[in-house]
């Protein structure tokens, strides 16, 4: 069992996106997914028998997105690397086609098949740029021309603010030289996560030749506000969601979010 498999064997992935701060991420991502799903459906509205939107969820985890999208009537395929997560997903008996697999090798999926490709997990754990580019190469291959690729990252400043300062590891990180002089994380082979900045994402997009349609903070400040969000009454939490929806694209907030999503289009 790999370190990543051991990690997710203990990590309550199925629970994370049902917490208050997790709901911010989930609801926001679903809001954008629904927008582009409707755009795809509108293009095929004149067809006599329009086909359901075909979606692949690469790094699907326990299926938080896959199951809901399938329940909405979309044609959903899920790919997951960690056996424990895949077992949980399959146990839900949803109308989801499930595959064990790695984001860097999707050879079991045919070319130009999917309207939307979701990668909400793989980029967290692909430590080398070459690995991230390989995952992009596969995502491009299986996505239809004109289709969309949703890619989520965990952000460098979130890592520094929480792990280094809030949790008190700053001196340890400086001593082992896992940060640059301007506080950029340097992943090692022992790390499970890689944390990027906006300019790193821009560089990847440029190399892949994909068009950036838009970029949003999936959870904004919510991960810094867990206790505050949990203490809110439902009405106040809904006001917070309205605030987040209104500001999640604002450039001054993107880099400090814990998760940022790029929506890319294949030419």
VOKOL-154812 format. One line per 10 residues: number of its first residue (from 0); for each residue x, y, z of N, C-alpha, C. Coordinates in pm, whole numbers, plus 32768, in hexadecimal, padded with zeros to 4 digits. Layout:
<sites>
NUM> X/Y/Z/X/Y/Z/X/Y/Z; ...
</sites>
This chain:
<sites>
0> 8054/7F88/8000/8000/8000/8000/8058/807D/8000; 803B/80D9/7FA5/808A/8153/7F9B/8068/81B2/800D; 80C0/8214/802B/809F/8278/8091/801B/82C0/8075; 7FFE/82DA/7FF6/7F81/831D/7FD3/7F09/82C5/7FF3; 7F15/8245/7FD7/7EA8/81E8/7FF7/7E94/81DB/808D; 7F01/81D9/80D8/7EF7/81D6/816B/7EB3/8253/819F; 7ED8/82C5/8165/7EA0/8345/8191/7E08/8348/817D; 7DDD/8323/8104/7D4D/8328/80E8/7D01/82B6/8128; 7D49/824E/8154/7D08/81E5/81A1/7CDC/8215/822A; 7D20/827C/825E/7CFF/82B4/82E1/7CAF/8336/82D5
10> 7CC6/8381/8267/7C87/8403/8256/7BF3/83F0/8233; 7B9B/843C/8277/7B0B/842E/8261/7AE0/8483/81E9; 7B07/8456/8172/7AEC/84A0/80F8/7A56/84B0/80E0; 7A09/844A/8103/7979/844F/80EB/7935/84B8/8143; 7975/84D9/81B3/793B/8538/8213/7963/85C8/81F5; 79D8/85DC/81BA/7A12/8662/81B0/79B6/86C5/816B; 7979/869E/80FC/7929/86FB/80AF/789A/870A/80E3; 787E/86CE/8157/77FB/86E1/8197/7803/873E/820F; 787D/8764/8237/788C/87C6/82A3/786A/8850/826E; 785C/88B2/82C7/7839/8939/829A/78A1/8970/8239
20> 7921/8969/825E/7987/899F/8202/7991/894A/8184; 7977/88C8/8191/7978/8872/811B/7903/888E/80BE; 7891/88B3/80F8/781D/88D4/80A6/7835/8951/8052; 7884/89AE/8087/78A6/8A24/8038/78EB/89F8/7FB7; 794E/89A2/7FC6/7998/896F/7F52/793D/8921/7EF4; 78F0/88C5/7F2B/789A/886F/7ED9/7830/88C1/7E90; 77E8/8916/7ED9/777B/8963/7E9C/77AE/89C2/7E30; 7823/89FE/7E4A/785C/8A5A/7DE9/7886/8A11/7D6A; 78C9/89A0/7D7A/78F4/8953/7D05/787C/8920/7CB6; 7814/88F4/7CFC/779C/88C5/7CB7/7758/8936/7C6C
30> 775A/89AD/7CA4/771E/8A21/7C62/775F/8A38/7BD9; 77E3/8A32/7BD4/782A/8A46/7B56/7817/89CF/7AF8; 7818/8956/7B2F/77FF/88E1/7ADB/7775/88E9/7A9A; 7711/8910/7AE8/768A/891B/7AB2/7683/8983/7A41; 76CA/89F0/7A50/76C9/8A57/79E9/76FD/8A1F/7964; 776E/89D7/7969/77A8/89A5/78ED/775D/892B/78B8; 7720/88DE/7910/76C9/8871/78E3/7653/88AA/7894; 7618/8914/78C7/75A7/8952/7880/75D4/898C/77FA; 764D/89C2/77F6/7681/89F6/7777/768E/8986/7710; 76C1/8914/773B/76D0/88A1/76E2/7648/886F/76B4
40> 75EA/8867/7711/7563/8838/76EF/751F/8896/768C; 7536/8918/769C/74F5/8979/7643/7526/8969/75B3; 75A3/893E/75A3/75DA/892C/751B/759D/88B4/74D4; 756E/8852/7522/7533/87DB/74E4/749B/87DB/74F0; 7461/884D/7519/73D1/8853/7531/737F/883C/74B2; 73B9/885C/743D/736F/884D/73C1/736E/87BD/738D; 73BE/8767/73CB/73C1/86DA/73A2/733C/8697/73C5; 7314/8637/7373/7298/85EE/738E/72A3/859E/740E; 7312/8558/741F/732A/850B/7499/73B1/8533/74D4; 73B6/85A7/7518/7437/85D3/754F/746F/856F/75B4
50> 74EF/8554/75A6/7531/84F5/7600/754A/8537/7688; 754D/84E9/76F4/7570/8523/7775/7600/8557/7774; 761A/85B9/77C6/76A0/85F0/77D0/76FC/8585/7809; 776D/856E/77C7/77CC/8507/77F3/7839/854A/7847; 7848/8519/78C2/78A5/8553/7923/7900/84E5/7958; 7981/8503/7962/79DD/84A8/79A5/7A1A/84F0/7A1C; 7A1A/84AC/7A8C/7A4E/84E2/7B09/7AD0/8497/7B29; 7B41/84D6/7B09/7BC4/8495/7B1A/7BFA/84BA/7BA5; 7C16/8454/7BF5/7C36/846C/7C81/7BB6/8485/7CCD; 7B56/842C/7CB9/7ACD/8442/7CEA/7ABF/8432/7D80
60> 7B25/83FC/7DC2/7B19/83E5/7E52/7AA9/8384/7E6E; 7A53/83A6/7ECD/79E3/834F/7EF1/7964/8374/7EA5; 7970/83CE/7E43/7900/83E6/7DE9/78A2/8455/7E0E; 78D0/84B4/7E5F/7877/8521/7E89/783D/856A/7E10; 788E/8585/7DAB/785D/85C7/7D33/781F/8563/7CD1; 7860/84F3/7CBE/7831/8490/7C5C/77A2/8463/7C77; 7785/8444/7CF4/7702/840F/7D17/7695/8477/7CFF; 76AC/84F3/7D2B/7648/855C/7D19/7631/8578/7C85; 769D/857F/7C38/768F/8599/7BA8/7645/8528/7B62; 765E/84AC/7B8B/7617/843A/7B52/7583/843E/7B78
70> 7567/8464/7BF4/74DB/846D/7C20/7490/84D9/7BD4; 74D8/853B/7BA1/749A/85A5/7B51/747F/8579/7AC1; 74AB/8501/7A9E/748D/84CA/7A1B/74FD/84D0/79B6; 7574/84F7/79E1/75E4/8500/7985/762A/8477/797A; 7671/8465/790E/76BC/83EA/78F5/7745/83FB/7936; 775B/83B8/79A8/77D0/83D3/79FB/782C/8359/7A03; 78AC/8373/79EC/7916/8311/7A00/7971/8345/7A6E; 7999/82EE/7ACA/79F2/8315/7B37/7A72/82C2/7B31; 7AE2/8305/7B45/7B65/82C3/7B49/7BA4/82E4/7BD0; 7BD2/827E/7C17/7C0C/8296/7C9C/7C83/823A/7CB3
80> 7CEE/8275/7CE7/7D6C/822D/7CFE/7D69/81D9/7D7E; 7D2B/820C/7DE8/7D33/81CD/7E6C/7CC6/8163/7E7B; 7CEB/80E4/7E90/7C87/8078/7E97/7C1B/8090/7F00; 7C41/80C4/7F75/7BDE/80DD/7FDF/7B73/813F/7FB0; 7B9D/81AC/7F71/7B3D/820E/7F3F/7AE1/81D1/7ED6; 7B1C/8182/7E7D/7ACE/8144/7E11/7A66/80E3/7E4B; 7A8B/809B/7EB3/7A2D/803E/7EF4/79B7/808B/7F30; 79D5/80FC/7F70/7969/814E/7FAB/790C/8180/7F3C; 7948/81B0/7ECF/78F7/81E1/7E5E/789F/8172/7E26; 78D8/80FE/7E0E/788B/808F/7DD5/781D/8060/7E33
90> 7833/806E/7EB6/77CE/8043/7F18/7752/809B/7F17; 775B/810F/7ED8/76E7/816A/7ED2/7683/8140/7E67; 76AA/80E1/7E12/7652/80A8/7DAC/7611/8115/7D56; 765F/817C/7D38/762F/81E7/7CE1/7645/81BD/7C4F; 7603/8202/7BF6/7610/81E5/7B67/768E/8227/7B30; 7700/81FC/7B66/7782/8233/7B41/77DB/81C1/7B11; 7819/81D2/7A9F/7878/816E/7A6D/78FF/8186/7AB1; 792D/8126/7AFE/79A3/8139/7B53/7A1B/80EE/7B1C; 7A8D/8133/7B1E/7B0B/80F8/7AEF/7B79/8113/7B56; 7BCC/80AD/7B72/7C48/80CA/7BBA/7CAA/8107/7B57
100> 7CF1/8170/7B7F/7D4D/81AA/7B1E/7D97/8223/7B51; 7DFD/8247/7B07/7E56/82B5/7B26/7E3F/8325/7AC1; 7E3B/83A1/7AEF/7E21/8413/7A96/7E87/841D/7A25; 7EFE/83E6/7A39/7F66/83EE/79D2/7F5A/8381/7968; 7F00/8321/797D/7EED/82B4/791C/7E5A/828E/7919; 7E12/82CA/78BC/7D83/82AE/78AB/7D6D/8262/7829; 7DCA/820A/7809/7DC8/81C4/7789/7D4C/816D/7776; 7D07/814D/77E2/7C8C/80FE/77DA/7C14/8153/77AF; 7C26/81D7/77A2/7BBB/8230/7776/7BDA/8261/76E9; 7B78/8261/768F/7B91/8287/7603/7BA3/831D/75F0
110> 7BDE/8341/7580/7BF6/83CD/755D/7B73/8419/754D; 7B76/8499/7571/7B0B/84F9/7556/7A81/84C0/7574; 7A6F/8494/75F0/79F3/8452/761A/799D/84AB/7673; 79DC/8501/76C3/7993/8545/772F/7980/85DA/7714; 7908/860A/7737/78EB/8699/772E/7934/86E6/779B; 793C/86AA/7811/797E/86E9/7884/79D9/8683/78C7; 7A55/86A9/78DE/7AB3/8659/792C/7AD1/86A4/79AD; 7ABC/8661/7A1D/7AD5/869B/7AA1/7B54/865F/7ADA; 7BAE/86B5/7B08/7C25/8688/7B52/7C2D/86DA/7BD4; 7BDF/86AF/7C37/7BDB/86F7/7CB6/7C39/86BC/7D1E
120> 7C85/8654/7CFB/7CDF/861A/7D5D/7D6E/8604/7D2D; 7D81/85DA/7CAF/7E07/85B2/7C83/7E73/861B/7C94; 7E55/8699/7C79/7EBE/86FF/7C7D/7EF1/871A/7D0A; 7EA8/86ED/7D70/7EDA/86FA/7DF9/7F59/86A6/7E0D; 7F5D/8633/7DCA/7FBF/85CB/7DED/8028/85B1/7D82; 801E/85F2/7D0F/8083/85E3/7CA7/80F1/8649/7CC1; 815C/861C/7D02/81BF/8677/7D39/8217/86B7/7CCD; 822A/8672/7C5D/8283/86A5/7BF5/8232/86E4/7B84; 8269/874D/7B4D/8227/8792/7ADE/820E/8732/7A6A; 826E/86D9/7A4E/825F/867B/79E0/81E7/861F/79F6
130> 81CC/85FC/7A73/8159/85A8/7A93/80D7/85F5/7A7C; 80D5/8674/7AA3/805D/86C4/7A8F/8041/86D6/79FA; 80AA/86EB/79AB/8098/86F9/791B/8067/8677/78DC; 8093/8605/790F/8063/8585/78DC/7FCE/8573/78FA; 7FA4/859B/7972/7F16/8593/7994/7EC4/85EE/7938; 7EF9/8664/791B/7EB5/86BE/78BE/7EAC/8680/7832; 7F17/8640/7808/7F19/8601/7783/7EAB/859A/7777; 7E99/854A/77E0/7E2F/84E5/77E0/7DA5/8525/77E6; 7D97/858D/7839/7D15/85D1/7843/7CEE/860E/77BD; 7D4D/864B/7779/7D32/8685/76F4/7D09/8619/7691
140> 7D4D/85A9/7697/7D33/853E/7637/7CA4/850B/7641; 7C71/84F9/76BA/7BED/84BB/76CC/7B7A/8521/76C5; 7B9B/85A3/76C2/7B34/860B/76BE/7B14/862F/762E; 7A92/8641/7613/7A68/8667/758D/7A9D/86F1/7568; 7AAB/870B/74E8/7ACD/8791/74B9/7A5F/87F1/74E3; 7A86/8860/751E/7A25/88BE/7552/79F7/889E/75DE; 7A21/882B/7613/79FA/8803/7699/7A4C/884A/7704; 7A2A/882F/7782/7A65/8879/77F1/7AAE/881B/7851; 7B1B/884E/7889/7B68/8806/78ED/7B6B/885C/796B; 7B37/8827/79D8/7B39/8869/7A5A/7BAE/8832/7AAB
150> 7C0B/8889/7AD1/7C84/885D/7B18/7C8F/88AA/7B9B; 7C9C/8862/7C08/7CA5/88A2/7C8B/7D31/8890/7CC7; 7D5F/88FA/7D09/7DE2/88FB/7D4A/7DD2/8924/7DDC; 7E33/88FA/7E30/7E3E/8933/7EB5/7EAD/899C/7EB1; 7E98/8A08/7EF9/7EE7/8A80/7EE3/7F58/8A91/7F49; 7FC5/8ACA/7F18/803E/8ADA/7F67/8028/8B2E/7FE4; 7FE8/8BA1/7FD6/7FD9/8BFA/804A/7F81/8BBC/80B6; 7F1D/8B70/808D/7ECB/8B26/80EF/7F23/8AC8/8140; 7F7C/8A81/80FB/7FD6/8A24/813F/8030/8A6C/81A3; 806B/8ADB/8178/80C7/8B24/81CF/807E/8B5D/8247
160> 800B/8B99/822F/7FC1/8BD9/829C/7F8E/8B73/8302; 7F5F/8B00/82D2/7F26/8A9E/832F/7F92/8A44/836E; 7FDD/89FD/8319/803D/899C/834E/80B4/89E2/8390; 80E9/8A47/834E/8163/8A86/8382/8149/8AE1/83F9; 80E3/8B36/83EE/80CC/8B98/8457/805F/8B6E/84BA; 7FE9/8B4A/848A/7F7D/8B25/84E6/7FA1/8AA8/8537; 7FDE/8A44/84F6/7FFF/89C7/8539/808E/89C5/856F; 80D9/8A31/855A/815A/8A41/859C/81D0/89F7/8562; 81D1/89E1/84DE/823F/8995/84A1/829F/89ED/8450; 8297/8A6F/845F/82E4/8AC6/8407/837A/8AB0/8415
170> 83AE/8AAA/8490/843E/8A9B/84A2/846D/8A13/846F; 841C/89AD/8487/843C/8926/8455/8448/8927/83BD; 83EB/896A/8378/83ED/8970/82E6/8466/89BF/82B3; 8487/8A2B/82F9/84FC/8A79/82D1/857C/8A29/82E7; 8583/89E1/8357/85FB/8992/8376/8612/8924/8310; 85A8/88E4/82E3/85BA/8877/8282/85AF/88A9/81F2; 85AC/892D/81E5/85B0/896F/8161/8541/893E/8104; 84C9/892F/813C/8456/890A/80EA/8408/8985/80BA; 8441/89FC/80D7/8409/8A79/80A5/8478/8ACA/8064; 8456/8B11/7FFA/84B5/8B6D/7FBC/84BD/8BEC/8010
180> 8513/8C48/7FE8/851F/8CC6/8032/84A0/8D19/802D; 8451/8D06/7FC4/83D2/8D4F/7FBD/835B/8CF5/7FE4; 837A/8C8D/8034/8314/8C37/8072/82C3/8BE6/800E; 8306/8BB7/7FA8/82C9/8B59/7F49/82EB/8ACC/7F74; 8285/8A76/7F7D/829B/89ED/7FA8/82EC/89A0/7F41; 834D/8950/7F72/839E/88F8/7F1D/837C/8868/7F43; 832D/8822/7EF2/8307/8799/7F17/837C/8738/7F0C; 837E/86D7/7F65/83E0/866B/7F5F/8395/85E9/7F40; 83E0/8580/7F26/83A2/84FF/7F06/8351/84C8/7F7B; 836C/84F9/7FF5/8324/84CA/806C/829F/8513/807F
190> 828C/8581/8039/8211/85CF/8047/819F/858E/7FFB; 8125/859F/802E/80AF/856E/7FEA/806B/85DA/7F97; 8085/8658/7FBA/8041/86C7/7F78/80A6/8725/7F38; 807A/8765/7ECC/80C5/87D3/7E91/806A/884D/7E90; 80A2/88C1/7EB1/8055/893C/7EBB/8089/899F/7E53; 802D/89D6/7E04/8054/8A2C/7D96/8027/8ABC/7DAC; 805F/8B14/7D5C/8034/8B9F/7D54/7FF0/8BB6/7CCE; 7FAE/8C27/7CBF/7F65/8C44/7C44/7FC2/8C42/7BCB; 803D/8C74/7BDD/8098/8C76/7B6A/80C2/8BE9/7B40; 80C3/8B8B/7B9F/80E0/8AFF/7B7B/806F/8AC6/7B26
200> 7FF5/8AE8/7B4A/7F81/8ABB/7AFE/7F81/8AF7/7A72; 7FA3/8B78/7A6A/7FA9/8BBA/79E7/8012/8B77/798D; 8083/8B53/79C7/80ED/8B14/7979/80C0/8A8C/7944; 8079/8A3F/7997/8045/89BE/796A/7FE2/89D1/78F8; 7F89/8A32/7906/7F25/8A4A/789D/7F67/8A6F/7819; 7FD0/8ABF/7823/8015/8AE9/77A9/8056/8A71/7764; 8091/8A18/77B2/80D3/89A3/7776/806F/8941/773A; 7FFA/8938/7777/7F98/88D7/7744/7F4C/890B/76CB; 7F4E/898E/76B5/7F06/89C8/7644/7E6F/89CE/765A; 7E43/89BE/76D6/7DB5/89C7/76F4/7D8D/8A57/7711
210> 7D13/8A7B/76ED/7CE3/8B03/7701/7CA3/8B10/778A; 7CD2/8B70/77DA/7C97/8B89/785D/7C15/8BD7/784B; 7BA5/8B96/786B/7B23/8BD8/7862/7B0B/8C30/78DD; 7B20/8BF7/7952/7B17/8C44/79CE/7B58/8BF7/7A40; 7B6E/8C3E/7AAD/7BB3/8C08/7B22/7B66/8C36/7B9E; 7B51/8BD9/7BFA/7B08/8C01/7C73/7B43/8BBD/7CEF; 7B31/8C00/7D5F/7B57/8BC8/7DE0/7AE6/8B6C/7E0D; 7B03/8AEB/7E16/7A99/8A8D/7E39/7A64/8AA6/7EC5; 7ABD/8AC8/7F21/7A91/8AD9/7FAC/7AB9/8B5F/7FE9; 7B05/8BB1/7FA2/7B27/8C36/7FD5/7B63/8C30/8061
220> 7B2E/8C80/80BE/7B65/8C83/8145/7B2C/8C19/81A2; 7AD6/8BC1/816F/7A88/8B6A/81C8/7ADD/8B0B/821C; 7B4F/8ADC/81E3/7BA1/8A7E/822F/7BE5/8AC2/82A7; 7BF5/8B45/829F/7C2C/8B8F/8310/7BC1/8BAB/8379; 7B42/8B94/8355/7AD1/8BBE/83A8/7A7C/8B48/83D7; 7AB7/8AD4/83E7/7A67/8A5C/8403/7A0E/8A6D/847D; 7A47/8A97/84EC/79F8/8AA5/8566/798E/8B12/8558; 79B1/8B7D/8515/7952/8BEB/8501/78DD/8BBC/84AB; 78FA/8B74/843E/788F/8B42/83E8/7836/8ADF/8432; 7873/8A88/8483/7826/8A24/84CE/77C8/8A65/8533
230> 77ED/8ADA/8565/779B/8B20/85CA/772C/8B75/858B; 7730/8B88/8507/76CB/8BDC/84C6/7643/8B97/84C4; 75D8/8BE6/84D4/7553/8BAF/84B9/7543/8BA2/8422; 74DF/8B59/83F7/74D0/8B3A/8369/74BF/8BB7/8314; 7477/8C1A/8347/7462/8C94/82FA/74E6/8CDE/82E2; 753A/8CE7/834A/75BA/8D2A/833B/7616/8CDD/82DE; 7611/8C59/82E7/7663/8C08/828D/763A/8C1E/81FC; 75B9/8C2A/81E1/758C/8C45/8159/75BB/8CCE/8129; 75BF/8D31/8184/75F4/8DB3/815F/7689/8DA8/813D; 76D0/8D54/818A/775F/8D3F/816D/776E/8D01/80E3
240> 771A/8C9F/80C2/7723/8C60/803D/770A/8CC8/7FD0; 76AB/8D21/7FE4/7690/8D89/7F82/770A/8DE4/7F71; 7748/8E06/7FE2/77C3/8E56/7FDC/782F/8E0C/7F8E; 7840/8D8C/7FAC/78A9/8D3E/7F6A/7890/8D32/7ED4; 7814/8D16/7EAC/77F4/8D0E/7E1E/7814/8D92/7DD7; 77FA/8E01/7E1D/780F/8E84/7DE0/78A2/8EA9/7DD4; 78F8/8E6C/7E26/7984/8E96/7E2C/79E7/8E2A/7E03; 79B8/8DB1/7DE2/7A14/8D40/7DCF/7A6D/8D4E/7D54; 7A4F/8DAC/7CFB/7AA6/8DC2/7C87/7B07/8E36/7C9E; 7AFA/8E7D/7D0B/7B49/8EF6/7D1F/7BDE/8ED4/7D2E
250> 7C34/8F13/7CDD/7CC2/8EED/7CDC/7D08/8F03/7D62; 7CDC/8F66/7DB1/7D1F/8F7F/7E30/7D03/8F13/7E98; 7CA1/8EBC/7E7F/7C7F/8E51/7EDD/7CAE/8DC8/7EAE; 7CCA/8DB9/7E2D/7CE5/8D34/7DF5/7D5D/8CEF/7E35; 7DCE/8D35/7E3B/7E49/8CF3/7E66/7E4A/8CC2/7EF5; 7DF7/8CFF/7F4A/7DF4/8CD8/7FD7/7D89/8C70/7FF5; 7D37/8C4E/7F91/7CD5/8BE3/7FA3/7D1E/8B5F/7FB8; 7CDE/8B01/7FFA/7D1F/8A7E/8006/7D17/8A2F/7F84; 7CA9/8A3F/7F38/7C9B/89FA/7EB8/7C72/8A5E/7E4C; 7CB2/8A54/7DD8/7C8F/8AA6/7D64/7C79/8A4A/7CED
260> 7C12/8A68/7C9F/7BEF/8A15/7C2B/7C01/8A66/7BAB; 7C46/8A2B/7B4A/7C4D/8A60/7AC2/7BE8/8A15/7A6D; 7B9A/8A61/7A1F/7B42/8A25/79BA/7B82/8A40/7933; 7BAC/89D4/78F2/7BF8/89DC/7875/7BA8/899F/7804; 7BB9/89D5/778D/7B72/89A2/7719/7BD5/896B/76B2; 7BB1/88F7/767C/7C02/88B9/7614/7BD8/88EF/758D; 7C37/8920/7542/7C1A/8959/74BD/7BEE/88EC/745C
</sites>
